[in-house]
Amino acid sequence: MTTAIVVSYRSRVCVTARDGYLLADPGRDLVKLVAVERHHGTGRVGRGLVKGFGLRRGAIASSVAHDAHNLIVAGVDDADILRAIAVVQDMGGGFAVVAGEAVATVPLPLGDLVSPQPVEVLVAQLEALDRAAADLGCRLEHPRRRRKYKPPSCMTLSFLSLTVIPELRLTDQGLVDVTTAQLIPPQR
């Protein structure tokens, strides 16, 4: 039994482990979540699980990860998670959807947060990113005009590390219970 983030609330779930490592279970909408410190070279990586993305395969990564803006990635397997991290690093920041290889990217090279592209180009890139995420099973949607607001998959991911929003958040130091301001130790 371990604790997982369900997009914004706590859930206790039974998970499978192999060789001491937790495994994603996309059949139960349970994927890995990592937060990588990227400003000071500490090597810190927070690890957790998240439900609610719907990913069946691949990974989604973002250098926009409020407030610390570390790299945050949700993914089904370690190889795609590592590839997504490399793709975002190679772009100098941004969003990436990976399934064996990068299938969609949104480069954000200005401070790892901002695109120099005209808004029309950026919108097209974000829409392509969300289509690619949907092809991997992601149920989160990009907002559309005149429709109820739904944050794009990359923005939902970004807020999973914002430690001022209850209830659980993942940082490079680990899973944080925001209501008590304490780290939650990994459970077996």
Backbone bond lengths (Angstrom), bond angles and torsions (degrees), N, CA, C in turn:
res aa  C-N    CA-C-N  psi(-1)  N-CA   C-N-CA  omega(-1)  CA-C   N-CA-C  phi
1 M - - - 1.450 - - 1.518 108.16 -
2 T 1.333 116.80 131.47 1.451 121.40 177.11 1.521 109.02 -139.88
3 T 1.315 116.64 170.01 1.452 122.26 -179.22 1.517 108.99 -98.44
4 A 1.334 116.42 139.36 1.466 121.25 179.00 1.515 109.21 -132.76
5 I 1.321 115.97 154.94 1.459 121.64 172.13 1.519 106.91 -86.08
6 V 1.317 117.08 131.47 1.456 121.47 172.70 1.516 105.51 -108.95
7 V 1.319 116.52 84.49 1.450 128.45 -170.03 1.514 111.57 46.28
8 S 1.340 121.76 -51.12 1.462 117.80 176.06 1.525 114.51 -145.23
9 Y 1.297 118.30 10.61 1.458 118.04 175.30 1.527 110.49 -137.61
10 R 1.326 114.86 166.62 1.460 122.73 -175.30 1.524 110.93 -82.54
11 S 1.333 113.98 143.27 1.455 120.53 173.85 1.524 108.16 -144.19
12 R 1.318 116.70 142.22 1.469 120.36 174.46 1.519 106.37 -100.20
13 V 1.329 115.29 127.51 1.456 120.53 -176.79 1.516 110.70 -133.08
14 C 1.311 116.21 149.44 1.457 121.43 171.37 1.522 107.02 -88.03
15 V 1.318 116.34 131.83 1.460 120.28 -178.74 1.524 109.67 -129.36
16 T 1.305 114.37 158.22 1.448 121.34 177.33 1.521 108.85 -91.58
17 A 1.327 115.88 138.95 1.465 121.15 176.26 1.526 108.62 -122.82
18 R 1.330 114.45 146.57 1.458 120.30 175.26 1.519 107.34 -132.87
19 D 1.318 117.12 127.70 1.469 122.74 -179.30 1.531 111.29 53.71
20 G 1.337 117.18 34.12 1.452 121.71 177.30 1.517 114.89 85.35
21 Y 1.325 118.20 2.43 1.469 121.75 -179.14 1.519 110.31 -112.98
22 L 1.341 114.83 134.97 1.457 119.70 177.81 1.525 110.04 -69.87
23 L 1.323 115.65 143.62 1.456 121.50 179.51 1.528 110.12 -107.82
24 A 1.301 115.78 142.48 1.463 120.31 172.59 1.522 107.90 -68.54
25 D 1.312 115.44 157.04 1.463 121.10 176.90 1.518 107.79 -137.65
26 P 1.342 117.39 80.95 1.464 119.50 -176.50 1.525 113.40 -61.30
27 G 1.317 117.80 -23.55 1.459 120.49 176.38 1.524 112.33 -63.73
28 R 1.338 116.20 -25.76 1.470 121.65 175.95 1.523 111.20 -107.27
29 D 1.340 116.58 15.95 1.464 122.20 -179.48 1.518 111.31 56.57
30 L 1.319 116.54 44.84 1.456 123.12 -179.67 1.527 107.71 -123.38
31 V 1.344 116.06 110.70 1.466 120.26 -178.35 1.520 110.50 -122.87
32 K 1.314 115.17 163.12 1.460 121.47 179.48 1.521 109.78 -74.47
33 L 1.329 114.62 150.31 1.453 121.91 177.69 1.523 107.01 -135.52
34 V 1.337 117.31 128.45 1.463 120.73 177.98 1.521 109.79 -130.45
35 A 1.321 114.94 145.25 1.469 122.34 174.65 1.521 106.35 -123.56
36 V 1.330 115.97 119.38 1.457 122.20 -174.69 1.525 109.75 -109.18
37 E 1.335 116.74 121.92 1.467 120.75 176.32 1.523 107.50 -65.59
38 R 1.337 117.26 130.89 1.462 119.32 -174.31 1.524 114.43 -133.24
39 H 1.317 117.85 15.77 1.469 119.37 -177.66 1.524 114.09 -110.78
40 H 1.332 117.85 -28.93 1.461 120.90 -172.04 1.528 114.25 -123.34
41 G 1.321 117.81 4.88 1.460 120.52 178.39 1.517 114.65 65.80
42 T 1.339 117.09 31.65 1.466 120.24 -178.09 1.526 112.46 -76.49
43 G 1.323 116.63 -23.29 1.451 120.30 -176.52 1.524 113.50 80.19
44 R 1.338 116.89 5.07 1.470 119.69 -178.74 1.535 110.70 -70.89
45 V 1.341 114.05 136.54 1.459 121.01 177.06 1.522 107.47 -137.61
46 G 1.337 115.97 117.03 1.458 120.86 173.93 1.516 108.61 -85.38
47 R 1.321 115.96 140.91 1.460 120.49 -178.25 1.522 109.94 -127.06
48 G 1.327 114.87 142.18 1.452 119.69 177.40 1.509 110.15 -162.09
49 L 1.301 114.93 -167.78 1.456 122.51 177.79 1.513 108.03 -129.99
50 V 1.332 115.49 152.42 1.456 120.35 179.04 1.521 109.81 -140.62
51 K 1.321 114.99 143.56 1.469 122.70 174.03 1.517 107.62 -115.92
52 G 1.317 116.40 153.00 1.453 120.59 173.99 1.510 114.85 113.21
53 F 1.327 118.14 -10.10 1.464 120.18 179.00 1.519 111.64 -83.61
54 G 1.326 116.97 -34.16 1.455 119.92 -179.84 1.519 114.15 82.32
55 L 1.338 117.98 5.44 1.466 119.87 -179.28 1.523 110.66 -58.93
56 R 1.319 116.27 131.14 1.461 121.94 175.61 1.528 110.32 -100.08
57 R 1.366 115.55 -23.83 1.464 121.69 178.16 1.523 107.69 -160.46
58 G 1.334 116.11 166.38 1.452 120.43 175.48 1.519 114.41 81.49
59 A 1.352 114.11 -165.10 1.465 121.26 -177.79 1.525 109.89 -152.48
60 I 1.322 115.08 153.95 1.462 123.38 174.76 1.528 106.87 -123.98
61 A 1.347 116.55 131.41 1.462 120.71 -177.87 1.515 110.68 -127.93
62 S 1.346 115.33 152.32 1.458 120.98 -179.46 1.526 110.85 -148.19
63 S 1.334 116.13 134.57 1.464 120.30 171.33 1.530 110.27 -90.34
64 V 1.318 116.46 -6.18 1.463 121.84 173.33 1.525 104.81 -91.58
65 A 1.323 116.66 102.15 1.457 121.34 -176.30 1.520 107.55 -143.02
66 H 1.288 116.02 91.05 1.467 123.61 -173.06 1.525 111.33 -58.63
67 D 1.240 122.10 144.15 1.438 135.29 -9.90 1.520 112.18 -92.51
68 A 1.313 118.06 -21.51 1.461 121.09 -175.46 1.529 112.58 -79.26
69 H 1.317 117.07 -17.12 1.463 123.06 -178.02 1.514 112.72 54.67
70 N 1.323 114.87 42.41 1.446 120.44 168.03 1.521 107.54 -78.56
71 L 1.293 117.20 175.12 1.461 120.90 179.09 1.514 108.31 -85.06
72 I 1.337 117.42 130.68 1.460 120.84 178.54 1.525 108.26 -124.84
73 V 1.333 115.16 137.79 1.461 121.26 -174.95 1.522 109.70 -139.12
74 A 1.328 116.29 134.55 1.462 122.47 170.54 1.515 106.33 -114.34
75 G 1.341 116.29 132.05 1.460 117.89 -178.13 1.505 113.20 -161.93
76 V 1.328 113.33 163.18 1.457 121.18 -177.15 1.525 111.78 -84.74
77 D 1.341 117.48 -37.66 1.466 118.36 -178.74 1.522 110.94 -136.13
78 D 1.324 114.42 158.00 1.467 120.95 -174.25 1.525 112.51 -62.46
79 A 1.326 117.94 -37.88 1.467 120.33 -178.15 1.526 110.70 -61.99
80 D 1.333 117.87 -44.87 1.462 120.46 179.12 1.529 111.14 -69.51
81 I 1.325 117.66 -35.60 1.466 120.63 176.82 1.525 109.80 -62.04
82 L 1.317 116.96 -47.51 1.471 120.66 179.28 1.531 111.35 -64.22
83 R 1.320 117.15 -38.94 1.471 120.45 178.54 1.527 109.69 -65.46
84 A 1.319 118.21 -41.53 1.467 121.50 179.08 1.521 110.81 -62.19
85 I 1.331 117.05 -40.38 1.467 120.93 176.94 1.523 109.79 -60.59
86 A 1.325 117.01 -46.21 1.468 121.43 -179.52 1.528 111.82 -63.08
87 V 1.324 117.25 -40.04 1.468 121.10 -179.85 1.528 110.56 -63.39
88 V 1.323 116.78 -46.15 1.469 120.20 179.36 1.531 110.16 -64.38
89 Q 1.319 117.58 -41.30 1.471 120.68 176.94 1.521 110.53 -60.67
90 D 1.327 117.24 -46.42 1.466 121.46 -178.13 1.529 112.26 -62.88
91 M 1.343 116.63 -30.53 1.479 120.49 178.84 1.522 111.76 -79.20
92 G 1.321 117.32 -13.27 1.459 119.82 -174.00 1.515 111.64 78.37
93 G 1.335 116.65 27.22 1.459 123.03 -179.84 1.517 111.08 112.19
94 G 1.326 114.96 154.68 1.462 119.78 177.02 1.507 112.67 139.76
95 F 1.320 113.98 -158.49 1.465 122.89 179.49 1.523 107.96 -118.15
96 A 1.331 116.83 145.87 1.462 120.55 177.28 1.517 109.97 -145.57
97 V 1.326 115.09 143.07 1.455 122.75 169.32 1.524 105.52 -116.78
98 V 1.339 115.04 127.89 1.462 121.35 -174.57 1.517 109.82 -127.92
99 A 1.320 115.55 137.74 1.464 122.56 170.05 1.528 105.59 -143.16
100 G 1.328 116.05 84.03 1.453 121.27 -173.81 1.518 111.42 82.84
101 E 1.306 115.53 -41.09 1.465 123.81 176.42 1.524 107.83 -145.45
102 A 1.319 116.26 169.01 1.471 119.42 178.66 1.520 108.50 -68.16
103 V 1.323 116.67 123.49 1.469 120.38 177.88 1.519 111.63 -105.38
104 A 1.328 117.93 -17.94 1.469 121.79 174.66 1.522 108.31 -160.16
105 T 1.328 115.11 141.39 1.465 119.99 179.08 1.519 110.43 -141.46
106 V 1.312 114.59 154.28 1.463 122.72 171.43 1.525 105.61 -132.24
107 P 1.330 117.46 97.79 1.466 119.60 178.99 1.529 111.59 -67.50
108 L 1.333 115.61 135.04 1.462 122.79 176.18 1.531 107.81 -129.32
109 P 1.326 117.42 70.45 1.460 120.57 -171.39 1.533 115.27 -76.56
110 L 1.314 118.46 -11.53 1.464 120.34 -179.39 1.532 108.83 -89.30
111 G 1.325 114.79 98.12 1.465 120.09 -178.59 1.505 113.31 68.02
112 D 1.315 118.46 18.95 1.470 124.33 -177.61 1.527 112.24 64.16
113 L 1.341 116.51 13.25 1.465 120.49 -173.55 1.523 114.61 -132.14
114 V 1.328 117.60 -19.89 1.463 120.75 -169.46 1.521 110.23 -128.29
115 S 1.339 115.01 141.13 1.460 121.41 176.41 1.519 110.21 -96.61
116 P 1.331 117.65 139.89 1.459 120.22 175.15 1.531 111.97 -84.91
117 Q 1.318 117.01 -2.20 1.462 121.89 -175.32 1.530 111.93 -74.43
118 P 1.337 116.73 153.24 1.470 119.65 171.97 1.531 109.61 -60.38
119 V 1.308 116.49 153.00 1.462 121.23 -175.07 1.526 111.98 -56.14
120 E 1.331 118.38 -36.18 1.469 120.99 -179.43 1.528 110.81 -62.79
121 V 1.323 116.50 -40.28 1.467 121.00 179.07 1.525 109.91 -68.26
122 L 1.327 116.89 -44.57 1.460 121.37 179.86 1.531 110.99 -61.54
123 V 1.312 117.54 -43.49 1.473 120.87 178.57 1.524 110.09 -61.00
124 A 1.326 117.35 -44.04 1.467 120.60 178.73 1.530 110.99 -62.26
125 Q 1.324 116.86 -40.46 1.465 120.43 178.33 1.529 110.92 -64.41
126 L 1.337 117.28 -43.30 1.465 120.91 179.16 1.527 111.48 -64.82
127 E 1.313 116.61 -40.04 1.468 119.62 177.94 1.524 111.10 -65.13
128 A 1.343 117.13 -40.68 1.464 120.39 177.04 1.535 110.50 -64.30
129 L 1.331 116.08 -38.67 1.460 120.91 177.80 1.526 110.62 -60.93
130 D 1.320 116.87 -46.03 1.457 120.12 -179.48 1.525 112.22 -68.42
131 R 1.327 118.06 -35.34 1.473 120.05 174.89 1.525 110.20 -63.27
132 A 1.329 116.35 -43.00 1.470 120.35 178.90 1.528 110.81 -63.21
133 A 1.329 116.80 -42.57 1.467 120.31 177.60 1.528 110.37 -63.02
134 A 1.320 117.24 -41.29 1.470 120.97 178.39 1.529 110.82 -62.96
135 D 1.327 117.00 -36.83 1.465 120.53 177.25 1.529 111.76 -62.87
136 L 1.321 116.98 -24.38 1.468 121.53 177.01 1.526 112.14 -89.90
137 G 1.338 116.22 1.52 1.458 121.27 178.13 1.510 114.59 106.59
138 C 1.332 117.99 -7.51 1.460 120.64 -176.88 1.523 110.41 -61.11
139 R 1.336 115.73 131.09 1.465 121.56 -178.47 1.519 113.25 -96.67
140 L 1.319 117.53 -6.20 1.453 120.12 179.58 1.521 108.71 -76.44
141 E 1.319 117.18 143.40 1.460 120.72 -174.33 1.510 112.49 -120.23
142 H 1.328 115.39 155.01 1.457 123.19 172.12 1.523 107.82 -78.95
143 P 1.329 118.93 143.39 1.465 119.12 179.83 1.523 111.54 -65.56
144 R 1.296 116.61 144.29 1.464 122.98 177.88 1.527 108.41 -119.51
145 R 1.317 116.29 155.08 1.469 119.59 177.67 1.523 110.28 -62.16
146 R 1.318 114.87 142.68 1.466 123.50 175.90 1.519 114.33 58.96
147 R 1.309 117.48 22.35 1.453 121.38 175.39 1.517 107.86 -122.71
148 K 1.306 115.21 157.78 1.460 119.60 175.91 1.530 108.59 -54.06
149 Y 1.325 117.19 135.85 1.462 121.79 -177.63 1.514 111.32 -64.35
150 K 1.303 115.45 127.35 1.455 122.40 170.70 1.515 106.00 -131.40
151 P 1.326 118.17 123.65 1.466 119.04 -177.16 1.519 110.90 -65.80
152 P 1.345 117.05 148.49 1.457 119.26 175.63 1.519 110.18 -64.93
153 S 1.322 116.19 155.61 1.464 121.03 -177.31 1.514 111.62 -54.16
154 C 1.335 117.33 -39.26 1.464 119.40 -178.12 1.524 111.70 -68.30
155 M 1.323 118.68 -30.65 1.464 119.94 179.43 1.518 111.53 -78.45
156 T 1.321 117.42 -36.33 1.461 119.06 174.43 1.523 109.30 -59.77
157 L 1.324 116.95 -44.36 1.458 121.62 176.87 1.523 110.77 -57.89
158 S 1.323 117.30 -43.18 1.466 122.15 -177.93 1.520 112.98 -58.09
159 F 1.319 117.27 -35.48 1.462 120.73 -176.58 1.530 113.71 -81.73
160 L 1.333 117.97 -7.77 1.466 119.64 179.54 1.519 112.85 -70.91
161 S 1.330 116.91 -8.14 1.466 119.45 177.18 1.526 112.74 -111.08
162 L 1.320 117.74 2.04 1.465 121.56 -177.79 1.523 109.58 -80.37
163 T 1.329 116.08 103.27 1.470 121.69 -169.98 1.524 115.21 -80.18
164 V 1.300 118.17 15.63 1.465 119.54 172.16 1.527 111.01 -105.72
165 I 1.332 116.57 0.19 1.466 121.03 178.39 1.525 108.26 -105.79
166 P 1.330 117.75 121.53 1.463 118.63 177.49 1.530 110.47 -64.90
167 E 1.228 124.49 150.34 1.447 123.46 21.80 1.528 109.06 -120.62
168 L 1.309 117.29 -42.14 1.460 121.63 176.63 1.520 109.76 -120.62
169 R 1.327 115.58 145.40 1.463 121.15 175.40 1.519 107.93 -142.54
170 L 1.330 115.72 153.73 1.451 120.90 178.71 1.521 109.92 -108.92
171 T 1.326 116.15 127.39 1.462 122.24 176.00 1.521 108.13 -119.10
172 D 1.323 116.19 176.11 1.460 120.20 176.44 1.524 111.40 -65.56
173 Q 1.316 117.85 -14.49 1.465 121.39 177.86 1.517 112.79 -94.07
174 G 1.322 117.15 -7.22 1.455 121.36 177.73 1.513 112.41 129.63
175 L 1.327 114.21 -170.72 1.452 122.51 179.96 1.524 109.54 -77.65
176 V 1.327 117.43 127.56 1.459 122.96 -175.41 1.527 109.95 -113.32
177 D 1.328 115.66 129.55 1.462 121.86 169.36 1.524 105.34 -85.02
178 V 1.313 116.72 104.72 1.463 121.59 -173.94 1.525 111.26 -66.21
179 T 1.322 117.65 -31.14 1.467 119.98 -177.53 1.524 112.31 -69.54
180 T 1.342 117.39 -27.26 1.466 120.52 178.95 1.533 112.30 -111.44
181 A 1.322 117.20 -5.38 1.474 123.34 -177.96 1.526 111.50 57.47
182 Q 1.334 116.43 39.89 1.453 120.98 179.21 1.513 111.15 -127.86
183 L 1.340 115.10 149.08 1.459 120.67 173.90 1.516 109.54 -72.88
184 I 1.304 116.71 142.14 1.461 122.22 176.13 1.521 107.32 -98.24
185 P 1.323 117.66 117.14 1.465 118.81 -178.96 1.528 110.34 -68.86
186 P 1.338 116.64 149.07 1.466 118.89 175.13 1.518 109.53 -57.63
187 Q 1.315 116.17 140.52 1.458 121.13 -177.74 1.512 110.09 -113.21
188 R 1.288 115.40 149.72 1.471 120.20 179.69 1.494 109.54 -112.36
